[in-house]
Amino acid sequence: MEYTKNLKEIRKKLGITQAEMADVLGYKSKAGYSELERGNVKVTLEQAKKISEVFNLSINDIFFN
């Protein structure tokens, strides 16, 4: 899952914490988002849309490049 590397790199570049991303996606703690970022949990389309809004990038740029 190549996109997991992108998620982490983009998030860090933007100065966003895992806890902040967890909050945006409705996780109770950063552990839920961490599992997603490591590829242990699949990203839903709804989550992909929210992530793309936070990162201000298209879904294609995040998940398919």
PyMOL Python script that loads the backbone (N, CA, C, O; Angstrom):
from pymol import cmd

cmd.read_pdbstr("""\
ATOM      1  N   MET A   1       0.841  -1.184   0.000  1.00  0.00           N
ATOM      2  CA  MET A   1       0.000   0.000   0.000  1.00  0.00           C
ATOM      3  C   MET A   1       0.884   1.245   0.000  1.00  0.00           C
ATOM      4  O   MET A   1       1.311   1.729   1.048  1.00  0.00           O
ATOM      5  N   GLU A   2       1.133   1.724  -1.154  1.00  0.00           N
ATOM      6  CA  GLU A   2       2.008   2.876  -1.356  1.00  0.00           C
ATOM      7  C   GLU A   2       1.437   4.143  -0.718  1.00  0.00           C
ATOM      8  O   GLU A   2       2.194   5.010  -0.281  1.00  0.00           O
ATOM      9  N   TYR A   3       0.130   4.254  -0.662  1.00  0.00           N
ATOM     10  CA  TYR A   3      -0.476   5.487  -0.140  1.00  0.00           C
ATOM     11  C   TYR A   3      -0.174   5.713   1.331  1.00  0.00           C
ATOM     12  O   TYR A   3      -0.190   6.854   1.791  1.00  0.00           O
ATOM     13  N   THR A   4       0.101   4.654   2.078  1.00  0.00           N
ATOM     14  CA  THR A   4       0.370   4.836   3.504  1.00  0.00           C
ATOM     15  C   THR A   4       1.596   5.706   3.733  1.00  0.00           C
ATOM     16  O   THR A   4       1.626   6.524   4.653  1.00  0.00           O
ATOM     17  N   LYS A   5       2.605   5.523   2.890  1.00  0.00           N
ATOM     18  CA  LYS A   5       3.806   6.353   2.973  1.00  0.00           C
ATOM     19  C   LYS A   5       3.448   7.810   2.665  1.00  0.00           C
ATOM     20  O   LYS A   5       3.925   8.728   3.333  1.00  0.00           O
ATOM     21  N   ASN A   6       2.602   8.013   1.644  1.00  0.00           N
ATOM     22  CA  ASN A   6       2.163   9.364   1.287  1.00  0.00           C
ATOM     23  C   ASN A   6       1.424  10.031   2.441  1.00  0.00           C
ATOM     24  O   ASN A   6       1.661  11.201   2.740  1.00  0.00           O
ATOM     25  N   LEU A   7       0.528   9.288   3.087  1.00  0.00           N
ATOM     26  CA  LEU A   7      -0.240   9.862   4.195  1.00  0.00           C
ATOM     27  C   LEU A   7       0.687  10.431   5.259  1.00  0.00           C
ATOM     28  O   LEU A   7       0.519  11.565   5.708  1.00  0.00           O
ATOM     29  N   LYS A   8       1.651   9.637   5.649  1.00  0.00           N
ATOM     30  CA  LYS A   8       2.571  10.065   6.707  1.00  0.00           C
ATOM     31  C   LYS A   8       3.420  11.250   6.268  1.00  0.00           C
ATOM     32  O   LYS A   8       3.561  12.226   7.005  1.00  0.00           O
ATOM     33  N   GLU A   9       3.990  11.163   5.056  1.00  0.00           N
ATOM     34  CA  GLU A   9       4.856  12.231   4.567  1.00  0.00           C
ATOM     35  C   GLU A   9       4.107  13.552   4.419  1.00  0.00           C
ATOM     36  O   GLU A   9       4.602  14.600   4.835  1.00  0.00           O
ATOM     37  N   ILE A  10       2.925  13.503   3.833  1.00  0.00           N
ATOM     38  CA  ILE A  10       2.138  14.733   3.632  1.00  0.00           C
ATOM     39  C   ILE A  10       1.721  15.307   4.974  1.00  0.00           C
ATOM     40  O   ILE A  10       1.824  16.514   5.196  1.00  0.00           O
ATOM     41  N   ARG A  11       1.244  14.441   5.878  1.00  0.00           N
ATOM     42  CA  ARG A  11       0.802  14.899   7.198  1.00  0.00           C
ATOM     43  C   ARG A  11       1.933  15.609   7.928  1.00  0.00           C
ATOM     44  O   ARG A  11       1.739  16.687   8.489  1.00  0.00           O
ATOM     45  N   LYS A  12       3.116  15.000   7.920  1.00  0.00           N
ATOM     46  CA  LYS A  12       4.260  15.605   8.613  1.00  0.00           C
ATOM     47  C   LYS A  12       4.683  16.904   7.946  1.00  0.00           C
ATOM     48  O   LYS A  12       5.001  17.880   8.627  1.00  0.00           O
ATOM     49  N   LYS A  13       4.690  16.921   6.615  1.00  0.00           N
ATOM     50  CA  LYS A  13       5.068  18.130   5.881  1.00  0.00           C
ATOM     51  C   LYS A  13       4.145  19.300   6.231  1.00  0.00           C
ATOM     52  O   LYS A  13       4.586  20.446   6.307  1.00  0.00           O
ATOM     53  N   LEU A  14       2.863  19.000   6.442  1.00  0.00           N
ATOM     54  CA  LEU A  14       1.887  20.033   6.782  1.00  0.00           C
ATOM     55  C   LEU A  14       1.856  20.364   8.277  1.00  0.00           C
ATOM     56  O   LEU A  14       1.157  21.285   8.700  1.00  0.00           O
ATOM     57  N   GLY A  15       2.611  19.615   9.063  1.00  0.00           N
ATOM     58  CA  GLY A  15       2.665  19.868  10.507  1.00  0.00           C
ATOM     59  C   GLY A  15       1.411  19.438  11.241  1.00  0.00           C
ATOM     60  O   GLY A  15       1.047  20.027  12.259  1.00  0.00           O
ATOM     61  N   ILE A  16       0.752  18.417  10.729  1.00  0.00           N
ATOM     62  CA  ILE A  16      -0.477  17.904  11.337  1.00  0.00           C
ATOM     63  C   ILE A  16      -0.130  16.654  12.133  1.00  0.00           C
ATOM     64  O   ILE A  16       0.604  15.792  11.649  1.00  0.00           O
ATOM     65  N   THR A  17      -0.648  16.554  13.340  1.00  0.00           N
ATOM     66  CA  THR A  17      -0.366  15.388  14.173  1.00  0.00           C
ATOM     67  C   THR A  17      -1.344  14.252  13.877  1.00  0.00           C
ATOM     68  O   THR A  17      -2.401  14.456  13.281  1.00  0.00           O
ATOM     69  N   GLN A  18      -0.962  13.063  14.306  1.00  0.00           N
ATOM     70  CA  GLN A  18      -1.865  11.926  14.172  1.00  0.00           C
ATOM     71  C   GLN A  18      -3.128  12.160  15.005  1.00  0.00           C
ATOM     72  O   GLN A  18      -4.221  11.759  14.604  1.00  0.00           O
ATOM     73  N   ALA A  19      -2.982  12.796  16.142  1.00  0.00           N
ATOM     74  CA  ALA A  19      -4.135  13.082  16.997  1.00  0.00           C
ATOM     75  C   ALA A  19      -5.123  14.019  16.285  1.00  0.00           C
ATOM     76  O   ALA A  19      -6.336  13.836  16.380  1.00  0.00           O
ATOM     77  N   GLU A  20      -4.601  15.005  15.583  1.00  0.00           N
ATOM     78  CA  GLU A  20      -5.474  15.922  14.835  1.00  0.00           C
ATOM     79  C   GLU A  20      -6.204  15.187  13.719  1.00  0.00           C
ATOM     80  O   GLU A  20      -7.394  15.416  13.502  1.00  0.00           O
ATOM     81  N   MET A  21      -5.505  14.307  13.011  1.00  0.00           N
ATOM     82  CA  MET A  21      -6.137  13.532  11.948  1.00  0.00           C
ATOM     83  C   MET A  21      -7.181  12.578  12.530  1.00  0.00           C
ATOM     84  O   MET A  21      -8.253  12.394  11.953  1.00  0.00           O
ATOM     85  N   ALA A  22      -6.867  11.985  13.654  1.00  0.00           N
ATOM     86  CA  ALA A  22      -7.816  11.085  14.313  1.00  0.00           C
ATOM     87  C   ALA A  22      -9.103  11.836  14.648  1.00  0.00           C
ATOM     88  O   ALA A  22     -10.202  11.311  14.471  1.00  0.00           O
ATOM     89  N   ASP A  23      -8.958  13.059  15.128  1.00  0.00           N
ATOM     90  CA  ASP A  23     -10.117  13.879  15.471  1.00  0.00           C
ATOM     91  C   ASP A  23     -10.966  14.174  14.233  1.00  0.00           C
ATOM     92  O   ASP A  23     -12.192  14.068  14.278  1.00  0.00           O
ATOM     93  N   VAL A  24     -10.317  14.541  13.136  1.00  0.00           N
ATOM     94  CA  VAL A  24     -11.017  14.848  11.887  1.00  0.00           C
ATOM     95  C   VAL A  24     -11.809  13.639  11.395  1.00  0.00           C
ATOM     96  O   VAL A  24     -12.922  13.777  10.888  1.00  0.00           O
ATOM     97  N   LEU A  25     -11.223  12.458  11.552  1.00  0.00           N
ATOM     98  CA  LEU A  25     -11.842  11.242  11.034  1.00  0.00           C
ATOM     99  C   LEU A  25     -12.775  10.566  12.041  1.00  0.00           C
ATOM    100  O   LEU A  25     -13.395   9.549  11.731  1.00  0.00           O
ATOM    101  N   GLY A  26     -12.872  11.128  13.237  1.00  0.00           N
ATOM    102  CA  GLY A  26     -13.813  10.612  14.227  1.00  0.00           C
ATOM    103  C   GLY A  26     -13.298   9.474  15.092  1.00  0.00           C
ATOM    104  O   GLY A  26     -14.081   8.789  15.750  1.00  0.00           O
ATOM    105  N   TYR A  27     -11.986   9.269  15.095  1.00  0.00           N
ATOM    106  CA  TYR A  27     -11.414   8.260  15.983  1.00  0.00           C
ATOM    107  C   TYR A  27     -11.339   8.827  17.396  1.00  0.00           C
ATOM    108  O   TYR A  27     -11.199  10.036  17.579  1.00  0.00           O
ATOM    109  N   LYS A  28     -11.431   7.960  18.385  1.00  0.00           N
ATOM    110  CA  LYS A  28     -11.371   8.403  19.771  1.00  0.00           C
ATOM    111  C   LYS A  28      -9.942   8.709  20.223  1.00  0.00           C
ATOM    112  O   LYS A  28      -9.723   9.470  21.166  1.00  0.00           O
ATOM    113  N   SER A  29      -8.974   8.100  19.531  1.00  0.00           N
ATOM    114  CA  SER A  29      -7.575   8.358  19.867  1.00  0.00           C
ATOM    115  C   SER A  29      -6.733   8.297  18.598  1.00  0.00           C
ATOM    116  O   SER A  29      -7.209   7.899  17.535  1.00  0.00           O
ATOM    117  N   LYS A  30      -5.488   8.694  18.730  1.00  0.00           N
ATOM    118  CA  LYS A  30      -4.602   8.682  17.565  1.00  0.00           C
ATOM    119  C   LYS A  30      -4.276   7.264  17.120  1.00  0.00           C
ATOM    120  O   LYS A  30      -3.829   7.063  15.991  1.00  0.00           O
ATOM    121  N   ALA A  31      -4.488   6.286  17.980  1.00  0.00           N
ATOM    122  CA  ALA A  31      -4.182   4.890  17.641  1.00  0.00           C
ATOM    123  C   ALA A  31      -4.981   4.422  16.430  1.00  0.00           C
ATOM    124  O   ALA A  31      -4.464   3.680  15.595  1.00  0.00           O
ATOM    125  N   GLY A  32      -6.236   4.849  16.329  1.00  0.00           N
ATOM    126  CA  GLY A  32      -7.068   4.474  15.188  1.00  0.00           C
ATOM    127  C   GLY A  32      -6.507   5.016  13.891  1.00  0.00           C
ATOM    128  O   GLY A  32      -6.437   4.303  12.890  1.00  0.00           O
ATOM    129  N   TYR A  33      -6.107   6.273  13.907  1.00  0.00           N
ATOM    130  CA  TYR A  33      -5.521   6.856  12.703  1.00  0.00           C
ATOM    131  C   TYR A  33      -4.175   6.212  12.407  1.00  0.00           C
ATOM    132  O   TYR A  33      -3.844   5.994  11.242  1.00  0.00           O
ATOM    133  N   SER A  34      -3.413   5.910  13.412  1.00  0.00           N
ATOM    134  CA  SER A  34      -2.114   5.273  13.231  1.00  0.00           C
ATOM    135  C   SER A  34      -2.263   3.942  12.492  1.00  0.00           C
ATOM    136  O   SER A  34      -1.461   3.626  11.613  1.00  0.00           O
ATOM    137  N   GLU A  35      -3.271   3.178  12.840  1.00  0.00           N
ATOM    138  CA  GLU A  35      -3.532   1.903  12.161  1.00  0.00           C
ATOM    139  C   GLU A  35      -3.831   2.135  10.685  1.00  0.00           C
ATOM    140  O   GLU A  35      -3.394   1.365   9.831  1.00  0.00           O
ATOM    141  N   LEU A  36      -4.566   3.183  10.390  1.00  0.00           N
ATOM    142  CA  LEU A  36      -4.901   3.534   9.011  1.00  0.00           C
ATOM    143  C   LEU A  36      -3.641   3.934   8.252  1.00  0.00           C
ATOM    144  O   LEU A  36      -3.429   3.513   7.115  1.00  0.00           O
ATOM    145  N   GLU A  37      -2.819   4.744   8.886  1.00  0.00           N
ATOM    146  CA  GLU A  37      -1.591   5.239   8.250  1.00  0.00           C
ATOM    147  C   GLU A  37      -0.583   4.115   8.012  1.00  0.00           C
ATOM    148  O   GLU A  37       0.219   4.189   7.081  1.00  0.00           O
ATOM    149  N   ARG A  38      -0.618   3.088   8.838  1.00  0.00           N
ATOM    150  CA  ARG A  38       0.289   1.948   8.667  1.00  0.00           C
ATOM    151  C   ARG A  38      -0.260   0.916   7.688  1.00  0.00           C
ATOM    152  O   ARG A  38       0.436  -0.035   7.333  1.00  0.00           O
ATOM    153  N   GLY A  39      -1.497   1.097   7.253  1.00  0.00           N
ATOM    154  CA  GLY A  39      -2.081   0.170   6.295  1.00  0.00           C
ATOM    155  C   GLY A  39      -2.754  -1.024   6.921  1.00  0.00           C
ATOM    156  O   GLY A  39      -3.127  -1.962   6.216  1.00  0.00           O
ATOM    157  N   ASN A  40      -2.920  -1.014   8.230  1.00  0.00           N
ATOM    158  CA  ASN A  40      -3.586  -2.122   8.919  1.00  0.00           C
ATOM    159  C   ASN A  40      -5.102  -2.046   8.811  1.00  0.00           C
ATOM    160  O   ASN A  40      -5.802  -3.031   9.041  1.00  0.00           O
ATOM    161  N   VAL A  41      -5.599  -0.864   8.460  1.00  0.00           N
ATOM    162  CA  VAL A  41      -7.034  -0.631   8.276  1.00  0.00           C
ATOM    163  C   VAL A  41      -7.217   0.037   6.924  1.00  0.00           C
ATOM    164  O   VAL A  41      -6.461   0.940   6.566  1.00  0.00           O
ATOM    165  N   LYS A  42      -8.214  -0.401   6.175  1.00  0.00           N
ATOM    166  CA  LYS A  42      -8.469   0.192   4.863  1.00  0.00           C
ATOM    167  C   LYS A  42      -9.138   1.556   5.001  1.00  0.00           C
ATOM    168  O   LYS A  42      -9.957   1.774   5.894  1.00  0.00           O
ATOM    169  N   VAL A  43      -8.779   2.458   4.115  1.00  0.00           N
ATOM    170  CA  VAL A  43      -9.356   3.798   4.088  1.00  0.00           C
ATOM    171  C   VAL A  43     -10.682   3.731   3.331  1.00  0.00           C
ATOM    172  O   VAL A  43     -10.747   3.203   2.221  1.00  0.00           O
ATOM    173  N   THR A  44     -11.726   4.268   3.937  1.00  0.00           N
ATOM    174  CA  THR A  44     -13.018   4.329   3.249  1.00  0.00           C
ATOM    175  C   THR A  44     -13.028   5.543   2.327  1.00  0.00           C
ATOM    176  O   THR A  44     -12.190   6.437   2.444  1.00  0.00           O
ATOM    177  N   LEU A  45     -13.985   5.560   1.414  1.00  0.00           N
ATOM    178  CA  LEU A  45     -14.103   6.703   0.509  1.00  0.00           C
ATOM    179  C   LEU A  45     -14.397   7.976   1.305  1.00  0.00           C
ATOM    180  O   LEU A  45     -13.855   9.038   0.999  1.00  0.00           O
ATOM    181  N   GLU A  46     -15.239   7.872   2.307  1.00  0.00           N
ATOM    182  CA  GLU A  46     -15.557   9.036   3.150  1.00  0.00           C
ATOM    183  C   GLU A  46     -14.302   9.556   3.852  1.00  0.00           C
ATOM    184  O   GLU A  46     -14.084  10.766   3.915  1.00  0.00           O
ATOM    185  N   GLN A  47     -13.488   8.660   4.373  1.00  0.00           N
ATOM    186  CA  GLN A  47     -12.242   9.066   5.021  1.00  0.00           C
ATOM    187  C   GLN A  47     -11.290   9.696   4.011  1.00  0.00           C
ATOM    188  O   GLN A  47     -10.643  10.701   4.306  1.00  0.00           O
ATOM    189  N   ALA A  48     -11.205   9.109   2.824  1.00  0.00           N
ATOM    190  CA  ALA A  48     -10.331   9.652   1.779  1.00  0.00           C
ATOM    191  C   ALA A  48     -10.734  11.078   1.435  1.00  0.00           C
ATOM    192  O   ALA A  48      -9.875  11.936   1.232  1.00  0.00           O
ATOM    193  N   LYS A  49     -12.037  11.337   1.369  1.00  0.00           N
ATOM    194  CA  LYS A  49     -12.523  12.692   1.076  1.00  0.00           C
ATOM    195  C   LYS A  49     -12.121  13.665   2.174  1.00  0.00           C
ATOM    196  O   LYS A  49     -11.673  14.775   1.887  1.00  0.00           O
ATOM    197  N   LYS A  50     -12.277  13.257   3.430  1.00  0.00           N
ATOM    198  CA  LYS A  50     -11.913  14.124   4.550  1.00  0.00           C
ATOM    199  C   LYS A  50     -10.413  14.388   4.578  1.00  0.00           C
ATOM    200  O   LYS A  50      -9.977  15.514   4.815  1.00  0.00           O
ATOM    201  N   ILE A  51      -9.633  13.352   4.336  1.00  0.00           N
ATOM    202  CA  ILE A  51      -8.176  13.506   4.321  1.00  0.00           C
ATOM    203  C   ILE A  51      -7.762  14.463   3.210  1.00  0.00           C
ATOM    204  O   ILE A  51      -6.906  15.323   3.416  1.00  0.00           O
ATOM    205  N   SER A  52      -8.365  14.315   2.038  1.00  0.00           N
ATOM    206  CA  SER A  52      -8.008  15.191   0.919  1.00  0.00           C
ATOM    207  C   SER A  52      -8.367  16.642   1.217  1.00  0.00           C
ATOM    208  O   SER A  52      -7.658  17.551   0.786  1.00  0.00           O
ATOM    209  N   GLU A  53      -9.450  16.872   1.946  1.00  0.00           N
ATOM    210  CA  GLU A  53      -9.830  18.238   2.330  1.00  0.00           C
ATOM    211  C   GLU A  53      -8.809  18.822   3.300  1.00  0.00           C
ATOM    212  O   GLU A  53      -8.393  19.971   3.151  1.00  0.00           O
ATOM    213  N   VAL A  54      -8.408  18.037   4.288  1.00  0.00           N
ATOM    214  CA  VAL A  54      -7.437  18.511   5.277  1.00  0.00           C
ATOM    215  C   VAL A  54      -6.091  18.804   4.614  1.00  0.00           C
ATOM    216  O   VAL A  54      -5.454  19.817   4.904  1.00  0.00           O
ATOM    217  N   PHE A  55      -5.666  17.910   3.725  1.00  0.00           N
ATOM    218  CA  PHE A  55      -4.386  18.068   3.051  1.00  0.00           C
ATOM    219  C   PHE A  55      -4.451  19.051   1.889  1.00  0.00           C
ATOM    220  O   PHE A  55      -3.419  19.454   1.353  1.00  0.00           O
ATOM    221  N   ASN A  56      -5.657  19.435   1.504  1.00  0.00           N
ATOM    222  CA  ASN A  56      -5.873  20.324   0.360  1.00  0.00           C
ATOM    223  C   ASN A  56      -5.237  19.756  -0.917  1.00  0.00           C
ATOM    224  O   ASN A  56      -4.612  20.473  -1.699  1.00  0.00           O
ATOM    225  N   LEU A  57      -5.420  18.447  -1.097  1.00  0.00           N
ATOM    226  CA  LEU A  57      -4.925  17.733  -2.271  1.00  0.00           C
ATOM    227  C   LEU A  57      -6.041  16.826  -2.788  1.00  0.00           C
ATOM    228  O   LEU A  57      -6.970  16.487  -2.055  1.00  0.00           O
ATOM    229  N   SER A  58      -5.939  16.446  -4.034  1.00  0.00           N
ATOM    230  CA  SER A  58      -6.943  15.534  -4.581  1.00  0.00           C
ATOM    231  C   SER A  58      -6.718  14.122  -4.042  1.00  0.00           C
ATOM    232  O   SER A  58      -5.617  13.771  -3.620  1.00  0.00           O
ATOM    233  N   ILE A  59      -7.774  13.331  -4.066  1.00  0.00           N
ATOM    234  CA  ILE A  59      -7.669  11.932  -3.660  1.00  0.00           C
ATOM    235  C   ILE A  59      -6.633  11.221  -4.528  1.00  0.00           C
ATOM    236  O   ILE A  59      -5.856  10.408  -4.027  1.00  0.00           O
ATOM    237  N   ASN A  60      -6.619  11.523  -5.818  1.00  0.00           N
ATOM    238  CA  ASN A  60      -5.632  10.912  -6.705  1.00  0.00           C
ATOM    239  C   ASN A  60      -4.212  11.226  -6.265  1.00  0.00           C
ATOM    240  O   ASN A  60      -3.365  10.333  -6.241  1.00  0.00           O
ATOM    241  N   ASP A  61      -3.935  12.473  -5.918  1.00  0.00           N
ATOM    242  CA  ASP A  61      -2.585  12.862  -5.505  1.00  0.00           C
ATOM    243  C   ASP A  61      -2.133  12.138  -4.236  1.00  0.00           C
ATOM    244  O   ASP A  61      -0.951  11.832  -4.077  1.00  0.00           O
ATOM    245  N   ILE A  62      -3.056  11.872  -3.359  1.00  0.00           N
ATOM    246  CA  ILE A  62      -2.707  11.228  -2.078  1.00  0.00           C
ATOM    247  C   ILE A  62      -2.617   9.712  -2.233  1.00  0.00           C
ATOM    248  O   ILE A  62      -1.648   9.094  -1.792  1.00  0.00           O
ATOM    249  N   PHE A  63      -3.618   9.126  -2.853  1.00  0.00           N
ATOM    250  CA  PHE A  63      -3.757   7.675  -2.813  1.00  0.00           C
ATOM    251  C   PHE A  63      -3.288   6.937  -4.066  1.00  0.00           C
ATOM    252  O   PHE A  63      -3.116   5.719  -4.027  1.00  0.00           O
ATOM    253  N   PHE A  64      -3.079   7.647  -5.175  1.00  0.00           N
ATOM    254  CA  PHE A  64      -2.742   6.955  -6.409  1.00  0.00           C
ATOM    255  C   PHE A  64      -1.460   7.450  -7.081  1.00  0.00           C
ATOM    256  O   PHE A  64      -1.169   7.047  -8.207  1.00  0.00           O
ATOM    257  N   ASN A  65      -0.696   8.305  -6.421  1.00  0.00           N
ATOM    258  CA  ASN A  65       0.580   8.769  -6.975  1.00  0.00           C
ATOM    259  C   ASN A  65       1.722   8.323  -6.102  1.00  0.00           C
ATOM    260  O   ASN A  65       2.880   8.616  -6.402  1.00  0.00           O
TER     261      ASN A  65
END
""", "prot")
cmd.dss("prot")
cmd.show_as("cartoon", "prot")
cmd.util.cbc("prot")
cmd.orient("prot")
